[in-house]
Amino acid sequence: MSRSNKNRSVARLVKGTPASDGAGVKLTRIIGSPELDMLDPFLLLDYFESDNPDDCIGGFPSHPHRGFETVTYLLAGRMRHEDNKGHAGVIEAGGVQWMTAGRGIVHSEMPEQEDGLLSGFQLWVNLPAEHKMTEPRYREFDVVSIPTEQRDGGVEVRVITGTTSIGTNGPVTDVLTQPLYLDVTLPLGAEFIEPIPESHGAFIYVINGEAIVGDDNRADHTSVTQKILAMLNDGEQVHLRSHKDDTRFLLIAGKILNEPVARGGPFVMNTKAEVMQTFRDYQEGRF
């Protein structure tokens, strides 16, 4: 295969770890887990899915963040949120909230089931060191604001951020890590090919079905089953095919920052001293 169309292969498969957060909300922690600490520039990926109201009744009461961005993408249910800056709203199924915590914000998130179901993802995206103290802001888009691209073979691509090879632009723009965030549905046997900048770290997460990553004619193709994350190696594009059934997956990529990371719970800075200063700022009401 020529360098000009080098496919990314699978570096690792990650199942994630059962966890709870907030006031006991049950979830699966995939990035930010003992299996996978981070995938630059991504700090955390949680998947939550439940038809039991007791799993999420306490929600995520007021808590602070500094130094990164949170991305909430709902597949089912709702998420009510508000913060100490006077912002409040509801994320509906199929909608996304891209929140830049920046220099600091205190917010709460209260999940609600709809038709007995709640499911979705929260992704944490690191901010470059020189932008960690930027002013907080939100980008929020409902289901009808996220374009769906139709491709040959019945392939559907919901474009949350980035620009696809066909030219569809996601509504979330002006993000420092230049991310690509796609929700892709492949009918049985259909293929999906999409370029990814070589400067970007990337992964797929299979929501349902099974995907073959790579060329069937090469030894490095890999089957990725439901509820598994596939961390991708370097390369210029990703090539997937659905296998055995219709398949739905997220494809997420972002510019690698290659900067030191210091964590302190909901704070992500570059040094331990910065994290300690953040705790002092929060305790002294400077958020």
SEKE-187482 format. One line per 2 residues: their letters; for each residue x, y, z of N, C-alpha, C. Coordinates in pm, whole numbers, plus 50000, padded with zeros to 5 digits. Layout:
<nodes>
a = X/Y/Z/X/Y/Z/X/Y/Z ~ ...
</nodes>
This chain:
<nodes>
ms = 50085/49881/50000/50000/50000/50000/50089/50124/50000 ~ 50057/50219/49918/50138/50340/49910/50120/50426/50032
rs = 50220/50513/50055/50215/50602/50170/50096/50696/50162 ~ 50052/50727/50039/49947/50828/50020/49811/50782/50072
nk = 49792/50651/50092/49663/50606/50144/49681/50506/50257 ~ 49779/50531/50341/49810/50439/50451/49695/50434/50551
nr = 49641/50316/50572/49532/50299/50668/49586/50293/50810 ~ 49511/50348/50901/49544/50334/51043/49498/50196/51089
sv = 49586/50127/51159/49551/49999/51218/49517/50018/51366 ~ 49472/49911/51429/49434/49917/51570/49557/49893/51657
ar = 49584/49988/51746/49697/49974/51839/49656/49895/51962 ~ 49535/49923/52013/49487/49858/52135/49336/49852/52132
lv = 49281/49750/52196/49139/49741/52222/49116/49762/52371 ~ 49019/49847/52405/48994/49883/52544/48846/49864/52576
kg = 48819/49786/52678/48681/49760/52719/48627/49866/52815 ~ 48715/49924/52896/48670/50020/52996/48642/49953/53129
tp = 48618/50037/53229/48603/49992/53366/48471/50042/53424 ~ 48389/49955/53485/48268/50004/53552/48306/50105/53660
as = 48231/50214/53667/48263/50321/53762/48135/50393/53798 ~ 48149/50486/53891/48039/50576/53922/48097/50714/53945
dg = 48015/50816/53920/48061/50954/53935/47943/51036/53983 ~ 47973/51162/54018/47867/51246/54071/47807/51184/54195
ag = 47674/51184/54204/47605/51125/54319/47568/50979/54289 ~ 47668/50902/54246/47648/50760/54225/47599/50719/54088
vk = 47615/50804/53987/47572/50768/53852/47663/50657/53799 ~ 47602/50547/53754/47678/50434/53704/47716/50456/53558
lt = 47842/50424/53525/47892/50445/53390/48009/50353/53365 ~ 48056/50355/53240/48178/50283/53203/48284/50386/53167
ri = 48397/50383/53237/48507/50476/53209/48604/50407/53115 ~ 48620/50466/52997/48698/50401/52891/48835/50467/52877
ig = 48838/50597/52858/48963/50673/52868/48964/50738/53006 ~ 49083/50743/53067/49092/50788/53205/49072/50674/53302
sp = 49087/50552/53251/49069/50430/53330/49205/50363/53353 ~ 49212/50261/53439/49339/50188/53455/49388/50125/53324
el = 49296/50095/53233/49335/50037/53104/49399/50140/53011 ~ 49347/50261/53013/49393/50366/52920/49384/50500/52992
dm = 49499/50549/53036/49503/50672/53116/49459/50793/53035 ~ 49512/50807/52913/49470/50914/52823/49510/50878/52681
ld = 49452/50948/52586/49484/50931/52445/49491/51073/52389 ~ 49608/51132/52398/49632/51272/52367/49562/51313/52237
pf = 49475/51419/52241/49450/51515/52349/49331/51480/52440 ~ 49286/51354/52437/49165/51316/52510/49202/51262/52648
ll = 49139/51320/52749/49170/51291/52888/49077/51187/52950 ~ 48955/51182/52900/48853/51095/52961/48744/51068/52858
ld = 48691/50947/52861/48569/50914/52787/48485/50825/52875 ~ 48365/50872/52909/48267/50794/52984/48150/50760/52894
yf = 48102/50637/52908/47979/50595/52840/47877/50558/52946 ~ 47759/50616/52938/47654/50584/53034/47531/50534/52958
es = 47471/50430/53012/47352/50370/52950/47273/50299/53058 ~ 47145/50333/53072/47066/50269/53176/46917/50281/53146
dn = 46844/50176/53186/46698/50183/53187/46647/50173/53331 ~ 46738/50189/53429/46703/50184/53570/46715/50325/53628
pd = 46605/50387/53669/46611/50523/53722/46706/50539/53840 ~ 46723/50432/53918/46811/50441/54035/46958/50459/53998
dc = 46994/50427/53872/47133/50439/53830/47178/50585/53816 ~ 47083/50677/53800/47123/50815/53770/47044/50919/53847
ig = 46966/50876/53946/46873/50967/54012/46945/51083/54081 ~ 47068/51060/54131/47140/51166/54201/47209/51265/54109
gf = 47233/51225/53984/47295/51312/53887/47437/51353/53926 ~ 47477/51468/53872/47610/51523/53896/47592/51661/53960
ps = 47580/51667/54094/47562/51796/54161/47678/51891/54132 ~ 47663/52016/54173/47761/52120/54140/47904/52075/54166
hp = 47988/52093/54064/48129/52055/54072/48209/52145/53979 ~ 48337/52167/54010/48419/52260/53931/48500/52190/53822
hr = 48543/52269/53723/48639/52224/53622/48733/52339/53589 ~ 48855/52304/53550/48948/52401/53494/49047/52329/53402
gf = 49082/52394/53291/49194/52350/53210/49163/52262/53091 ~ 49035/52234/53063/49001/52145/52952/48858/52173/52905
et = 48811/52092/52811/48676/52104/52758/48600/51975/52782 ~ 48470/51986/52810/48384/51869/52824/48286/51865/52707
vt = 48269/51746/52652/48178/51727/52538/48075/51622/52578 ~ 47950/51663/52586/47841/51572/52622/47757/51547/52498
yl = 47746/51420/52458/47669/51380/52340/47568/51275/52383 ~ 47441/51306/52369/47335/51216/52416/47277/51134/52301
la = 47263/51005/52329/47195/50916/52235/47048/50900/52273 ~ 47019/50905/52403/46882/50891/52452/46871/50964/52585
gr = 46751/51014/52614/46729/51084/52739/46760/51232/52729 ~ 46775/51296/52845/46804/51440/52852/46908/51465/52961
mr = 46971/51581/52952/47065/51624/53055/47039/51772/53084 ~ 46987/51800/53205/46966/51939/53247/47095/51989/53312
he = 47130/52114/53283/47256/52167/53336/47242/52315/53368 ~ 47324/52358/53463/47334/52500/53496/47469/52524/53561
dn = 47512/52651/53564/47643/52681/53620/47643/52812/53697 ~ 47759/52845/53752/47771/52965/53835/47790/53092/53753
kg = 47784/53081/53621/47791/53198/53534/47654/53240/53484 ~ 47549/53168/53528/47412/53202/53488/47362/53130/53366
ha = 47438/53030/53319/47396/52954/53201/47319/52829/53244 ~ 47208/52801/53176/47129/52682/53206/47060/52635/53079
gv = 47028/52507/53074/46960/52454/52957/46941/52305/52967 ~ 46896/52244/52857/46871/52101/52851/46932/52046/52723
ie = 47014/51941/52735/47063/51869/52618/46965/51756/52590 ~ 46912/51753/52469/46816/51650/52430/46887/51538/52354
ag = 46819/51425/52336/46874/51312/52261/46917/51357/52122 ~ 47037/51318/52083/47092/51356/51954/47163/51489/51955
gv = 47160/51560/52067/47224/51690/52078/47360/51681/52143 ~ 47435/51791/52132/47571/51796/52188/47592/51928/52260
qw = 47668/51922/52368/47716/52042/52436/47868/52034/52441 ~ 47933/52138/52388/48078/52147/52392/48112/52262/52485
mt = 48154/52231/52607/48180/52333/52708/48330/52350/52728 ~ 48377/52473/52715/48515/52506/52745/48520/52557/52889
ag = 48574/52476/52979/48582/52518/53119/48683/52630/53137 ~ 48794/52623/53060/48893/52729/53065/48942/52756/53207
rg = 48940/52885/53245/48997/52926/53374/48916/52878/53494 ~ 48793/52835/53471/48718/52777/53581/48569/52800/53571
iv = 48495/52695/53601/48349/52701/53601/48298/52598/53702 ~ 48183/52625/53762/48118/52532/53853/47981/52503/53794
hs = 47955/52377/53764/47826/52344/53701/47770/52214/53757 ~ 47642/52192/53726/47575/52069/53764/47509/52010/53640
em = 47496/51878/53640/47433/51805/53529/47338/51702/53589 ~ 47212/51709/53550/47112/51617/53605/47049/51537/53492
pe = 47087/51410/53478/47033/51326/53370/46889/51286/53395 ~ 46815/51271/53285/46675/51227/53292/46652/51122/53184
qe = 46586/51014/53221/46548/50915/53122/46430/50964/53038 ~ 46426/50916/52916/46312/50942/52828/46268/50808/52771
dg = 46139/50778/52783/46088/50647/52745/46168/50536/52814 ~ 46208/50564/52938/46276/50464/53021/46422/50442/52988
ll = 46486/50532/52914/46624/50508/52873/46706/50636/52878 ~ 46830/50620/52920/46930/50726/52915/47059/50665/52862
sg = 47121/50730/52763/47252/50685/52718/47325/50800/52649 ~ 47456/50793/52655/47536/50896/52591/47682/50889/52636
fq = 47756/50993/52599/47898/50998/52622/47938/51132/52681 ~ 48040/51131/52765/48110/51254/52797/48258/51235/52770
lw = 48312/51328/52691/48451/51328/52650/48519/51452/52708 ~ 48639/51434/52763/48719/51548/52808/48833/51569/52708
vn = 48844/51693/52660/48946/51729/52561/49041/51830/52625 ~ 49168/51800/52623/49266/51888/52686/49275/52021/52612
lp = 49314/52125/52685/49343/52256/52626/49494/52277/52625 ~ 49547/52341/52520/49690/52374/52521/49725/52461/52640
ae = 49849/52452/52687/49892/52524/52807/49861/52673/52800 ~ 49883/52734/52685/49865/52878/52674/49718/52920/52672
hk = 49628/52823/52666/49484/52855/52660/49406/52799/52780 ~ 49475/52741/52878/49402/52680/52989/49325/52783/53072
mt = 49367/52907/53071/49301/53009/53152/49211/53100/53069 ~ 49166/53048/52954/49073/53124/52871/48937/53135/52941
ep = 48855/53230/52896/48723/53246/52955/48634/53126/52919 ~ 48552/53079/53013/48460/52968/52983/48359/53005/52875
ry = 48316/52905/52800/48212/52927/52699/48145/52794/52663 ~ 48030/52805/52596/47953/52689/52554/47927/52695/52405
re = 47922/52576/52343/47861/52557/52212/47759/52445/52230 ~ 47631/52473/52201/47524/52374/52219/47441/52364/52091
fd = 47415/52241/52049/47340/52219/51926/47244/52101/51945 ~ 47120/52121/51899/47022/52014/51911/47034/51919/51793
vv = 46951/51816/51794/46963/51709/51695/46946/51759/51552 ~ 46859/51858/51530/46835/51904/51393/46947/51995/51344
si = 47033/52041/51434/47143/52130/51395/47269/52054/51357 ~ 47269/51922/51378/47385/51840/51345/47359/51773/51210
pt = 47437/51807/51107/47409/51753/50974/47436/51604/50964 ~ 47355/51537/50884/47375/51395/50854/47412/51381/50708
eq = 47528/51326/50684/47582/51307/50550/47544/51167/50500 ~ 47493/51160/50380/47455/51032/50319/47564/50989/50221
rd = 47611/50867/50237/47714/50815/50147/47663/50689/50076 ~ 47740/50643/49979/47704/50523/49904/47688/50405/49999
gg = 47597/50315/49963/47577/50194/50042/47492/50215/50164 ~ 47423/50331/50174/47338/50357/50288/47412/50405/50412
ve = 47538/50444/50396/47617/50492/50509/47568/50631/50551 ~ 47550/50650/50682/47510/50779/50737/47616/50828/50834
vr = 47651/50956/50821/47754/51015/50905/47700/51143/50968 ~ 47680/51142/51100/47645/51265/51172/47774/51337/51207
vi = 47782/51464/51166/47907/51539/51179/47891/51642/51290 ~ 47956/51617/51403/47945/51705/51518/48049/51816/51511
tg = 48172/51780/51479/48274/51881/51457/48375/51828/51356 ~ 48441/51922/51287/48534/51888/51181/48466/51892/51046
tt = 48544/51866/50942/48496/51864/50805/48529/51730/50743 ~ 48430/51664/50685/48452/51532/50626/48516/51546/50488
si = 48557/51433/50433/48617/51430/50300/48519/51474/50193 ~ 48390/51465/50222/48288/51508/50125/48258/51656/50142
gt = 48301/51716/50252/48285/51859/50271/48177/51900/50367 ~ 48121/51806/50442/48020/51841/50543/48090/51895/50667
ng = 48043/52010/50715/48101/52075/50831/48013/52053/50954 ~ 48075/52015/51065/48001/52005/51191/47975/52143/51248
pv = 47871/52159/51330/47835/52290/51384/47930/52341/51491 ~ 48002/52250/51560/48097/52293/51662/48226/52335/51592
td = 48261/52462/51600/48377/52515/51530/48470/52587/51626 ~ 48585/52627/51574/48682/52706/51651/48726/52634/51778
vl = 48766/52507/51762/48819/52428/51873/48968/52412/51851 ~ 49047/52439/51955/49192/52449/51941/49259/52319/51897
tq = 49202/52205/51936/49261/52077/51901/49213/52025/51765 ~ 49139/52107/51691/49096/52076/51553/49035/51935/51543
pl = 48937/51906/51630/48887/51768/51637/48795/51730/51522 ~ 48787/51601/51502/48688/51538/51417/48603/51450/51508
yl = 48471/51468/51506/48380/51389/51591/48264/51347/51503 ~ 48263/51217/51466/48162/51164/51375/48088/51049/51441
dv = 47957/51043/51415/47872/50932/51457/47828/50862/51329 ~ 47881/50742/51306/47869/50675/51176/47784/50549/51189
tl = 47691/50531/51095/47610/50409/51088/47638/50341/50955 ~ 47678/50213/50963/47709/50133/50845/47611/50017/50833
pl = 47536/50008/50724/47459/49885/50700/47554/49766/50684 ~ 47501/49648/50705/47581/49527/50695/47658/49524/50563
ga = 47790/49506/50574/47876/49495/50457/47925/49626/50399 ~ 47872/49737/50447/47912/49867/50394/48050/49906/50444
ef = 48117/49992/50366/48251/50039/50401/48251/50188/50430 ~ 48351/50230/50506/48368/50371/50541/48516/50402/50538
ie = 48552/50502/50459/48690/50548/50449/48692/50698/50474 ~ 48779/50743/50564/48785/50885/50597/48930/50923/50632
pi = 48983/51029/50569/49117/51074/50607/49120/51134/50746 ~ 49232/51117/50814/49255/51175/50946/49394/51239/50943
pe = 49407/51364/50982/49541/51426/50981/49641/51343/51061 ~ 49762/51333/51009/49864/51254/51078/49905/51316/51211
sh = 49871/51442/51230/49901/51511/51356/49804/51476/51467 ~ 49701/51395/51437/49592/51369/51531/49599/51230/51592
ga = 49571/51224/51723/49539/51098/51786/49395/51063/51755 ~ 49364/50933/51744/49230/50894/51700/49188/50761/51761
fi = 49055/50745/51773/48998/50618/51817/48859/50602/51759 ~ 48812/50478/51760/48670/50453/51733/48612/50385/51856
yv = 48482/50406/51876/48410/50335/51981/48285/50276/51917 ~ 48273/50144/51922/48160/50077/51859/48041/50077/51954
in = 47934/50145/51915/47813/50153/51997/47733/50024/51986 ~ 47714/49978/51864/47653/49847/51844/47701/49788/51712
ge = 47689/49656/51702/47739/49586/51585/47884/49547/51599 ~ 47951/49532/51485/48092/49491/51482/48157/49552/51359
ai = 48274/49611/51377/48346/49676/51267/48479/49606/51244 ~ 48515/49592/51118/48648/49546/51080/48729/49671/51044
vg = 48838/49692/51116/48925/49807/51092/49045/49761/51010 ~ 49066/49827/50896/49177/49790/50809/49131/49710/50690
dd = 49223/49678/50604/49197/49606/50479/49193/49456/50506 ~ 49084/49391/50462/49072/49246/50482/49189/49168/50423
nr = 49255/49226/50323/49363/49155/50255/49498/49170/50325 ~ 49498/49242/50437/49622/49261/50512/49611/49193/50649
ad = 49726/49158/50703/49728/49085/50830/49690/49174/50948 ~ 49694/49307/50931/49672/49395/51045/49528/49442/51058
ht = 49434/49376/50990/49294/49414/51010/49245/49355/51144 ~ 49151/49426/51208/49107/49390/51343/48957/49402/51355
sv = 48895/49305/51419/48752/49311/51450/48732/49386/51581 ~ 48641/49483/51580/48609/49561/51699/48460/49541/51729
tq = 48430/49483/51843/48292/49449/51876/48227/49558/51961 ~ 48099/49536/51987/48015/49633/52059/48073/49669/52195
ki = 48067/49798/52226/48111/49854/52355/48262/49841/52377 ~ 48337/49845/52267/48483/49840/52273/48540/49963/52203
la = 48645/50022/52264/48719/50130/52201/48841/50073/52132 ~ 48866/50119/52010/48986/50082/51936/49074/50206/51922
ml = 49187/50205/51990/49287/50311/51975/49362/50286/51845 ~ 49372/50390/51762/49429/50373/51629/49575/50415/51623
nd = 49654/50341/51544/49792/50378/51517/49799/50497/51424 ~ 49921/50543/51399/49943/50651/51304/49898/50609/51164
ge = 49868/50707/51082/49828/50681/50945/49754/50799/50888 ~ 49713/50786/50764/49651/50897/50693/49501/50885/50679
qv = 49447/50765/50702/49304/50747/50689/49260/50627/50771 ~ 49129/50619/50792/49072/50501/50857/48980/50432/50756
hl = 48985/50299/50756/48905/50217/50666/48833/50113/50750 ~ 48699/50119/50750/48619/50027/50829/48511/49963/50743
rs = 48470/49844/50787/48359/49774/50723/48273/49712/50831 ~ 48142/49720/50815/48054/49654/50912/48061/49504/50890
hk = 48041/49428/50999/48060/49284/50992/47949/49216/51072 ~ 47880/49125/51011/47776/49042/51071/47643/49114/51092
dd = 47645/49246/51108/47520/49319/51136/47543/49466/51104 ~ 47434/49545/51106/47450/49689/51097/47536/49737/51214
tr = 47617/49838/51191/47714/49883/51291/47708/50034/51307 ~ 47715/50078/51431/47721/50221/51462/47842/50246/51551
fl = 47918/50349/51517/48037/50378/51595/48066/50528/51593 ~ 48143/50571/51692/48198/50706/51693/48340/50700/51639
li = 48375/50796/51555/48513/50819/51514/48553/50956/51568 ~ 48654/50959/51654/48695/51083/51719/48846/51098/51704
ag = 48889/51216/51662/49031/51245/51645/49058/51388/51688 ~ 49180/51414/51735/49217/51550/51776/49367/51569/51771
ki = 49409/51693/51754/49551/51725/51742/49626/51691/51870 ~ 49734/51614/51856/49815/51575/51970/49889/51698/52024
ln = 49875/51724/52154/49939/51841/52215/50081/51811/52261 ~ 50105/51688/52305/50238/51648/52351/50291/51742/52459
ep = 50206/51771/52557/50242/51856/52669/50228/51777/52800 ~ 50300/51816/52905/50283/51748/53034/50142/51768/53087
va = 50091/51665/53154/49956/51668/53210/49964/51642/53360 ~ 49905/51734/53437/49895/51717/53582/49747/51721/53618
rg = 49698/51615/53681/49555/51605/53712/49532/51622/53861 ~ 49421/51682/53892/49374/51688/54029/49223/51680/54027
gp = 49169/51557/54010/49024/51540/54001/48968/51616/53882 ~ 48885/51719/53906/48821/51792/53796/48908/51902/53737
fv = 49036/51906/53775/49128/52008/53726/49240/51939/53648 ~ 49272/51992/53530/49379/51936/53449/49469/52051/53403
mn = 49590/52053/53458/49686/52158/53425/49814/52092/53373 ~ 49923/52169/53369/50049/52115/53317/50149/52080/53425
tk = 50132/52136/53545/50224/52107/53656/50144/52086/53784 ~ 50205/52016/53878/50142/51996/54008/50118/52129/54079
ae = 50211/52223/54065/50195/52355/54127/50072/52427/54074 ~ 50046/52414/53944/49927/52477/53885/49800/52413/53938
vm = 49803/52281/53958/49686/52214/54014/49661/52262/54156 ~ 49765/52274/54236/49748/52320/54374/49696/52464/54378
qt = 49743/52548/54285/49691/52684/54277/49543/52683/54238 ~ 49507/52591/54152/49367/52580/54111/49278/52545/54230
fr = 49322/52450/54313/49245/52417/54433/49229/52539/54523 ~ 49335/52617/54537/49326/52738/54620/49229/52839/54558
dy = 49236/52856/54428/49146/52950/54361/49001/52910/54379 ~ 48974/52780/54368/48837/52732/54386/48790/52752/54529
qe = 48874/52715/54624/48836/52727/54765/48816/52872/54807 ~ 48885/52963/54742/48874/53104/54777/48777/53180/54687
gr = 48698/53108/54608/48588/53168/54533/48630/53244/54410 ~ 48741/53207/54348/48788/53280/54229/48748/53213/54098
f = 48652/53124/54101/48600/53065/53977/48484/53148/53924
</nodes>
